[in-house]
């Protein structure tokens, strides 16, 4: 699947929680491989970002959809 990331053609948003068990550097690696990808890190949230900081999650999604 790693090699297929470059084939994604849709605009992509990755939202990571600042205290998630998934390392931020790995999310950065993935986001750099996907063309037209935006990575947003939400501090104060874990793996379930929408649960940890719903307001910031919704702001990130709305901003992405409006762009």
C-alpha positions as YAML, in Angstrom:
chain: A
units: angstrom
residues:
- id: 1
  name: UNK
  ca: [0.00, 0.00, 0.00]
- id: 2
  name: UNK
  ca: [2.93, 2.34, 0.65]
- id: 3
  name: UNK
  ca: [3.88, 2.40, -3.03]
- id: 4
  name: UNK
  ca: [0.29, 3.09, -4.06]
- id: 5
  name: UNK
  ca: [0.07, 6.34, -2.10]
- id: 6
  name: UNK
  ca: [1.49, 8.28, -5.05]
- id: 7
  name: UNK
  ca: [-1.44, 7.10, -7.16]
- id: 8
  name: UNK
  ca: [-4.07, 8.84, -5.06]
- id: 9
  name: UNK
  ca: [-5.57, 11.57, -7.22]
- id: 10
  name: UNK
  ca: [-8.21, 13.05, -4.91]
- id: 11
  name: UNK
  ca: [-7.33, 15.94, -2.61]
- id: 12
  name: UNK
  ca: [-6.56, 14.30, 0.73]
- id: 13
  name: UNK
  ca: [-6.68, 15.46, 4.33]
- id: 14
  name: UNK
  ca: [-4.85, 13.61, 7.08]
- id: 15
  name: UNK
  ca: [-5.69, 14.67, 10.61]
- id: 16
  name: UNK
  ca: [-3.46, 13.43, 13.39]
- id: 17
  name: UNK
  ca: [-3.74, 13.88, 17.11]
- id: 18
  name: UNK
  ca: [-0.67, 15.40, 18.72]
- id: 19
  name: UNK
  ca: [-0.66, 12.73, 21.40]
- id: 20
  name: UNK
  ca: [-1.72, 9.82, 19.17]
- id: 21
  name: UNK
  ca: [0.11, 6.50, 19.28]
- id: 22
  name: UNK
  ca: [0.83, 6.99, 15.58]
- id: 23
  name: UNK
  ca: [4.09, 8.96, 15.35]
- id: 24
  name: UNK
  ca: [3.76, 12.36, 13.68]
- id: 25
  name: UNK
  ca: [6.84, 11.70, 11.55]
- id: 26
  name: UNK
  ca: [5.08, 8.69, 10.01]
- id: 27
  name: UNK
  ca: [2.03, 10.80, 9.19]
- id: 28
  name: UNK
  ca: [4.36, 13.35, 7.58]
- id: 29
  name: UNK
  ca: [5.97, 10.61, 5.47]
- id: 30
  name: UNK
  ca: [2.55, 9.41, 4.29]
- id: 31
  name: UNK
  ca: [1.33, 12.94, 3.54]
- id: 32
  name: UNK
  ca: [4.43, 13.70, 1.46]
- id: 33
  name: UNK
  ca: [3.82, 10.65, -0.72]
- id: 34
  name: UNK
  ca: [0.22, 11.60, -1.52]
- id: 35
  name: UNK
  ca: [-0.09, 14.33, -4.15]
- id: 36
  name: UNK
  ca: [-2.25, 17.25, -3.05]
- id: 37
  name: UNK
  ca: [-2.31, 16.13, 0.58]
- id: 38
  name: UNK
  ca: [-2.66, 18.32, 3.64]
- id: 39
  name: UNK
  ca: [-1.59, 17.15, 7.08]
- id: 40
  name: UNK
  ca: [-3.11, 18.77, 10.15]
- id: 41
  name: UNK
  ca: [-1.94, 17.93, 13.66]
- id: 42
  name: UNK
  ca: [-4.39, 18.70, 16.45]
- id: 43
  name: UNK
  ca: [-2.74, 19.15, 19.80]
- id: 44
  name: UNK
  ca: [-4.59, 17.90, 22.82]
- id: 45
  name: UNK
  ca: [-6.09, 15.01, 20.89]
- id: 46
  name: UNK
  ca: [-5.12, 11.36, 20.70]
- id: 47
  name: UNK
  ca: [-5.81, 8.74, 18.05]
- id: 48
  name: UNK
  ca: [-9.55, 9.50, 18.05]
- id: 49
  name: UNK
  ca: [-9.06, 13.15, 17.16]
- id: 50
  name: UNK
  ca: [-12.76, 13.90, 16.76]
- id: 51
  name: UNK
  ca: [-13.37, 12.69, 20.31]
- id: 52
  name: UNK
  ca: [-10.36, 14.44, 21.85]
- id: 53
  name: UNK
  ca: [-10.89, 17.86, 20.26]
- id: 54
  name: UNK
  ca: [-14.06, 18.00, 18.18]
- id: 55
  name: UNK
  ca: [-13.96, 21.75, 17.64]
- id: 56
  name: UNK
  ca: [-10.46, 21.72, 16.11]
- id: 57
  name: UNK
  ca: [-11.29, 18.60, 14.10]
- id: 58
  name: UNK
  ca: [-14.36, 20.26, 12.57]
- id: 59
  name: UNK
  ca: [-12.40, 23.44, 11.87]
- id: 60
  name: UNK
  ca: [-9.74, 21.45, 10.00]
- id: 61
  name: UNK
  ca: [-12.32, 19.52, 7.97]
- id: 62
  name: UNK
  ca: [-14.30, 22.66, 7.10]
- id: 63
  name: UNK
  ca: [-11.15, 24.53, 6.06]
- id: 64
  name: UNK
  ca: [-10.11, 21.63, 3.84]
- id: 65
  name: UNK
  ca: [-13.55, 21.35, 2.22]
- id: 66
  name: UNK
  ca: [-13.73, 25.12, 1.65]
- id: 67
  name: UNK
  ca: [-10.34, 25.25, -0.08]
...
